[in-house]
Amino acid sequence: MKSPLLITTLLVVFSTSFPAVGKAEAGDAWVQPMREVRARFTGTPGTFAHFGDSITVTLAFWAGLESQPRNQTAEAARAYELVKSYQKSDCWRGWKGPEFGSNGSMTVRWADENVDRWLAKLNPEVVLIMFGSNDVGQMEVEEYAAKTRSVAERCLKNGTVVILSTMPPRSGHVEKSARFADAVRKIAVELRLPLSDYHGEILKRRPDDWDGALPKFKDTPGDVYQVPTLISRDGVHPSNPRAFADDFSETSLRTNGFGLRNYLTLLSYAAVVENVCSPR
């Protein structure tokens, strides 16, 4: 019987969903491979690293979850309590910056060049990897996929469990960013990794007006992040309207782009903690 708490956002081509908090089932393709990776881990349990660009290094991502979000579903609340009790406190906001694998304007080339150094310094139990928003303007999908795979495989070799995330759609690069997202989905299938499908969840919630650079949003008051959709007025970064900060309501999850990413990451990490790091 399926767990009552399901991560419907963690998708691979041949699977419909993965359980969040609850006993994993034999058919969950990533669970046993990640348990085998975790068996090689030599570091500190509860360490969670994030490798990425400006969408990752900002305190709008993950740091705000140090305090409990508003309007959580029972599923999200249970995932939050699990993560809050398990993750090391430094990983909420302290593990940010170039020495921790996140910096503005970076691409997966930077990660490919530096991941061994980050792993030596941090030796994280779990890592979330998301690049792409800068990459789409600087490389083709073949290079992006090859370097993403390289970074993931070196983390796995270290004994670090990998959660891959698809990039958000980018204004002006809609089709190419979709190909980049598909490449990450394919790598997750091939390496049997958990996947946080940020790109897919944005399009699911706002298929026609996710892009804050659209003319309909040009007169929205406030800075570029205040638009009431999932990508900000610059067409690149997630939005972060103040009215929906730290809010997991359905309205917020289709309005606040950083809120949606935090929600998806929370469910992804909770699933890994429950089913890999400390399985019952």
N, C-alpha and C positions, 0 to 999 in steps of 0.2 A: 504494500500500500504506500502511495506517495506520502511524503511529509506534508503536513498542512501548510507549511511555509515553503513556497516555491520561488526560485529566482527565474522569472520568465525572461529576464534580460540577459541571461548568460546562454547564448545560443551558439550551436555549431550546426553544420549542414545536416548531419544525420541525427540530431537530437532535438527534442522539443523544449526541454527545460532541465535545469539542475536544481536539486533541493538546496535550500538555504540552511536554516537552523533545523537540525533533525538528522536522523540516521541516513547516510547515503545508501543508495541501492547499487547493485552490481552493474546495472546498465549505464551508470553515469561514467562516461568515457574518460574523464579527466581524473577521477578520484584515485584509483589505484596507481596510475603512473605518478601522480603527485605525492602519494604516500611513499612511493619508492624513492623519489627525489628527497623528500623530507627525512627519510631514514639516513641520508648521507650528511645531514645538516650538523654543523659543529658549533654554531653560534648561540646567541641568546634568544630563547622563545619570546614571541611578542614583538619582534622587530619587523617593521613594515616600511619598506623604502618605496619611493615613487621616482621613476626616471622619466623625464619629460622636459617640455619647453616652458614658455611663460604661462601656459594654462595649468601647469603643475606647480611651478615655483611660487605662485601667488598664494597669499594667505586666504584668498577666497576659496581655494580648494583645500578640503580636509581639515584645516586648522579650526574652522568654526564648529566642527562636530565635537570638539572638546566639551562643549555644553550641549545638552540634549535638545534636538530639534523639536519644533512644534508640529502638531497635527500628524503624528506618526500613525500608520496602520499598526495592527497587532504584529504583523510580520516584521515591519521595520523596527518597531520598539524592541522586539525580542532580539533582532540582529544587533541593534545598537547596544543593548545591555551586554551581549556576548563580547562584542568588540571592545567596549569600554573597559570591561573587566580583564581582557586578555592583552591588548596592545600596550606596549611600553609608552608611558606618558610623553617621552621626548619625541615620539613619532607623530604626534598631532601637528606640531608647528616647528619643532626644533630641527627636523631632518629636511631642511630646505636649503637650496643654494648649490652652486657648482660642485662643491665637495661631496654633496649628497645626491648628485645625479640630476639636478634640475636647474635650468637657467633660461632666460628669455632669448629668443631668436635662434635657438639651437635646432639642429636636425638629428636624425638617427645616425648620421656620419659622426657627430660628436660623441654619441653614446658608444658607437662601435670602437672609437679610438680610446675611450676612457672607462669602459665598463669594468675591466679587470682591476683598475685602481679603486673604483667605488666598491667593488666586492671585497677587496682586500681590507679596505677601511671599515666598511659597515658590516659585512657578512650578514646580510638580512635574512630572516627566515622566509619572508614573502616579499616580492617586488611587483609593483604595478608598472607597466611600460606603456606609454602613449606618446608617440611623435607623429608628425604628419602635417600640421598646419603650416609650418615653414617649408617642409619637404616638397609639397606639391608644386611650388614655384622654382625648385632648384634641382630636381632629379626626376627620373622616370620611375615607374612603379617597380621595374625589375630590380633596380639598385635599392630602392626602399625596402622591398621584400627581403632581399638577400641580407641586408644589414640588420633588419629587424630580427630575422631568424638567427643571425650570428649572435646578437646581443642576448636573445632569449636562451639559446643553447649554452652560452657561457655561464649564465645565471644557473641554469639547471645543473650543469657540471659542478658548480660550486655547492650544490645542495640547497639552493634557493628556489622555492616554489614561485612560478611566474603566473601572473594574471595579465593577459594582453588586453588592451583597450583599443577599439577603433577610434580614429580621430573624428572630430565633429565635421559636418559639411562646411565648406568655405565658399563664401560669395566670390563669384568670378572663376571658381575652379570646381564647379558642382560635379561634373562628370568625372574629373580626375580624382577628386577626393573620394568619390564613391568607389573608384577602382582601388585606391589605397586602402579603403576600409575592407573591401573584398579580399585584398591580399592578406590583411591581418586575420580575417576570419579563416582563410585557408591555412595559414600557419598554425592557428589554434587547433584546427582539426588534425593537421599532420603531426604536430608535436603533442597532441592530446592535453591541451592547456585549457584552463577556465578562461572565458572571454567575457569582458564587459563591453557590450555593443552600444557604445555611446552614439555613434553615427546612426545606427538603426533606430534607437529609442527617440532621438531628436526627430527623425522623419516620421516616425509612428505618431508622435504627439502633435507635430506641426508640419504636415507634409507640404503645405502650400505657402506658409508664411513664417518659416523658421528664421529667415534672413532679416536681421534688423537693419540692413542697408537698403531694404526695399523703400520705395517712395512713401508708402503708407506710414512709415515710422519716422520720417525725417523731421517732423515737428514735435516729436516727443520731448518734453522738458527734461533737463538734467544732462548728465554726461552720457557718453556712448553706451554705458552699461545699463542704463535705466529703461531701455526699450522693453515693452511687454511681450517679448518673444524670446526664443532660446539662444540666438546668436546676437551679439551686440551690434551697434550701428556701424562699427568698423568692418563688419562682415567676417571677422576672424575669431575673436574671443567669445567665450560664452557670456551671456548677459548676467547681470546681477542686480535687478531692481530691488531697492531697499525694502519695499513693502512686502517682499516675499523672501527676505533673508532668513536662513535657518528654519525653513518651513517645508514640510514634506506633504502638504496637501496636494491633491490632484491638480488644483489650479496652479499652485506654485510649480509643480513638476512639468508643466507645459508653458511656464512663463519665465522661470529663473534657470538659466543654463548652467550656472555653477551649482545651484541647488540640485538639479537633475544629476550632474556628474557625481556630486557627493553621495546622493542616494544610491546610485548604481554601484559606486565603489564600496559603499557600506555593505550592500547585500552581497557583492562579490567576495569581499574579504571575510565576511561572516561565514559564508559557505565554506571557504578554505579553512578557516579556523576550526569550525565544527567538524568537518569531514576529513581533514588532513592533519592539522596541527594537534588537535586534541580530540580524536574520534572517540565516541562512546562505544 
